[in-house]
Amino acid sequence: MNGHRRAVLGAAVSGAVLAAGTAATVTAVATAFARAVVTPARHKPDDVEVLQVGPRRVVLGATADTVVPGRYGVWTDGGRGHFRVGRVLEATGERVTRELLGVDAGTPRPGAGRWNQYFFAGTPRGALGLAHEDVVVRSEVGELPCWRVPAPAGAQGGTWAVLVHGRGATREEALRALPPLHELGLTCLVPAYRNDADGPPSPARRYGLGDTEWHDVEAACRYALEHGARRLVLVGWSMGGAIVLQLVARSPLAQHVAAVVLDGPVLDWYDVLDHQARRHRMPVRLGRYGLGLLGHPLGRRLVGVDGPVDLRRMDWVSRAQELHLPVLLLHSDADDYVPPGPSARLAEARPDLVTFVRSGTARHTKEWNVDPAGWEDAVRRFLRTHLDADADAVPGPAPPAD
């Protein structure tokens, strides 16, 4: 969740909490909280100030994001321009000077910009030089635009990776993972899903927090299996992790999944949203009331979701014993949106299946940004281990669509 989304959530609940005294007001506050959780934010405002630009450095206004070590991007001119920054060269209370690594579009100049945690911007071909095709997958809500990045020449190509971005993110979130997956010989499929900026809307135009979106990723997996995949690797960031795990638990196509890679995943929505309630000085019990509305028939009408959202079946700490696939968890102790506690507890409960790579500096889903080599090495080692071990286990054909 970016800063704007946090501000919207805070504005939706903080003022009303002050007046929360009657049952009607309590319900209104709880409803506002729940609605903010499931409503996509269509407008992404600028959130960083570009103060100076030189040949090899750029000076930015200091924010919680801009002072953190690592590699990031900045969109300018309403998204028409983009440049990439690297290490921090100097930092004061109000300004931070960073290395300017490259300009992808436009001309950097002082003014407003928007922080890009994905580092890369654009398409696999434009950002990474990886050939890709724009393909369309049909799901129950409509046509899903996808990037298909073929395996390198000479690779068998029987293993495909399906990469699932997080809540409010775009397919660009997956760009960082494409080079190591391509190096391993995998074909990669990066789908949009319902209520994305470039995906079809659901009837209610609300997120299901993974409880509905997994159907779209299932459609992408079916496409992969119909186009040459024999086994699948699922990769998910944040809510993308919740989506991936629902597919693994509920889809017949799970039999084709060999391994799962999760970055800053939502493994327990109650834990995440209790944390958000506390951040906004909202009583946790009031927040829980709002979450309960998501699964209640009356609450569905109040919140406006497509159907009941069952957060309990998305609690993978409680469901740890149901896990049946090897999982790589990458999660930072500095995650400011999805606390790493559930990841640590799942790893402790299932050391036979879970490989936990814990870090201490990155903010939410920015583990790659802070340590690209470490992130990529962890993914390569994990997949080499589990794909090699499963090399002879080739599933049969995919079951027909429902």
C-alpha positions, 0 to 999 in steps of 0.5 A: 500500500502506497502513501496515498492509499494509507492517507485515504484509509486514515481519512476514511476512519480517523475523523469518524472515530472521534464521534464513534458513540452510537451503534449507527456511527460505529457501523458507519466507521467500520463500513468506511474502514472495510470499504477502503480496504477493498476499493481500488484507488484509481488516482495515484498522485505524485509523492516525491519532490525532485529538487535538483538534477545533475549528470550523475546525481539527483536531489530529492525531498526526503521521505520515508521512501527516498532515504532507504538504501537500494535501487528505485525509479521515479515517474515524472510528468504524469507518468510520461517520464521515468528515471532510475536512482541508486545509492544514497550519496548524501542525506540531510533532514529535508534532502537526499542526494542519490546516484542517477542510474539512467533515464528511460523516458523524458528529461528529468527536471525539478518538480513533482514526481512519483516514487516507483518501487518497481525500479523498472518501468514499461514492458519486458522488452522496453525495460529489460530487453526481453522479447515478449508477446502481449497476449489475452487470457479469458476469465469469468470477468472478461479479457485479461491482458498478459505479458508472455516472455518466452524461455530463452532459445535452447531451453526446454520451456516446459516450466512456466512461471506465473507472476502475480502483483499486489494490491493496487500495483501493476504488472510492472511489479513483476519486472524485477523477477523476470531476469533470474526466472528467464535465466533458469529457462522458464517461460514467464506469464504476467497477467493482470487481474480483475479491477486492475488499472488495465484489467476488466472490472468485476461487477462491484469493482471491489477487491476480493483480497484474493478470495476472487482474484485467484480465478483470474490467475487460474485462467492464466495458469490454464492458458500456460498449460494449454500452450506447452507448460507441464508444470508451474511456478507461482510468484506473488507479491503482497496480496498476490501472495494471498491470491497464489495461495488461494489458487494452490488451495482451491484450484484443480490446477494446483497439481501442476504447481511445483513451487511457490515464491512469495515476497512480502505476502499477505498470509493473514489479513486479520494481522495486516488490517489490525496493524493498519487500524493501530497505525490510524489510531483506530480501535482494533475491535472496531476494525475487526467489526468492519472486516466481519462485514465483508463476509456478512450478507448485510455487510456485503450490501454496505461495503459493496463487494461482489460476494462474501469475503472469507478472511479465515480461509486466507489465514495460512498460519492457522492453515499451516498443516494444509500446505503441501508445496515448497514455498520460498518466503522473502520478507523484511522486518522493516515492512511497513504494511504487511508485518512479517510475523505471519511469515515467521510463524508459517516458517516455524510451523512448516520448516519441511516446506518453507524456506524463509529469507528474512531481511531487515531494511527493505520496506514493503515488497522492496527486498529486491530493491535493497539487495537485488543480488541476494534476492535473485540468488535466493530465488535461483537456489530455491527453484534449482533445488525444487525444480531439479528434484521434481524434474521427472514428475510431469503431470498429465493434461490440465483438466477442462475449464469449469 
